[in-house]
Amino acid sequence: MASAQPSSRLNPGASTPPAERVSLGLRPAKLVCQNGEYICLMRQVSALGISLAFLHDVPSEPRIILQLASGETFPIERIWLGKRQAGYRFAGTVSIDEFTAESPYGPQPLRLKLNASGSLTDGRVTSAVELCEISRDAVTIVSAKRHLQARMMRFEAEGLAPQLGEIGWQDGNRFGFAFQHAISLEELAACAAHLQPLGEPLPRGFAGLLTAVRAA
């Protein structure tokens, strides 16, 4: 795996004592692994590490990236493993005040990047599409066909119940499909775990994914 570059929030001079732990109340975040991206729930954080809970099995990779809803990223390494929970240490000392601070832009939706086949049905016409990003409220899809906006359609993909909604935006062959009703965090986590492997890490060449996330 490529060497991790510390986040701007890593602060060796943090005033918070390393032993102090702060409860995060199961705040959602995501993990970026070589195998894919997954939902996690942040339980407690200290200046040196964080404990995470999962809505599925713990991803097997020991060295991964934790990404907050704000977009901030933190390289972490697993130090203990339990049933649907694990503890990780940061690559450096973190400022707890900055880590727990709310984004000035308000809560941002967690978006998972993944690749899967799907379909979009408009009336009696069903088109094959490719899913490339998903959140609780919407998906980003790639389609070779033209799709009208503000029309009720049905999106389907393996691992996710059929969703009614409409096209909200288009950029070339990419479309944003907004769900009529948001899915639960549990459904989002289950979909990611179904479509991506939780097992052994992929070959070394896939480590470029983590480098791209840190540079974003």
Stockholm file with secondary structure:
# STOCKHOLM 1.0

chainA/1-216         MASAQPSSRLNPGASTPPAERVSLGLRPAKLVCQNGEYICLMRQVSALGISLAFLHDVPSEPRIILQLASGETFPIERIWLGKRQAGYRFAGTVSIDEFTAESPYGPQPLRLKLNASGSLTDGRVTSAVELCEISRDAVTIVSAKRHLQARMMRFEAEGLAPQLGEIGWQDGNRFGFAFQHAISLEELAACAAHLQPLGEPLPRGFAGLLTAVRAA
#=GR chainA/1-216 SS CCCCCCCTTBCTTCSSCTTCCEEEEEEEEEEECSSCEEEEEEEEECSSEEEEECSSSCCSCSEEEEECTTSCEEEEEEEEEETTEEEEEESSCBCHHHHHCCCTTCCCCCCEEEEEEEEEEETTEEEEEEEEEECSSEEEEECSSCCCBSCCEEEEETTEEEEEEEEEEEETTEEEEEESSCCCHHHHHHHHHHHSCCSSCCCGGGGHHHHHHHHC
#=GC SS_cons         CCCCCCCTTBCTTCSSCTTCCEEEEEEEEEEECSSCEEEEEEEEECSSEEEEECSSSCCSCSEEEEECTTSCEEEEEEEEEETTEEEEEESSCBCHHHHHCCCTTCCCCCCEEEEEEEEEEETTEEEEEEEEEECSSEEEEECSSCCCBSCCEEEEETTEEEEEEEEEEEETTEEEEEESSCCCHHHHHHHHHHHSCCSSCCCGGGGHHHHHHHHC
//
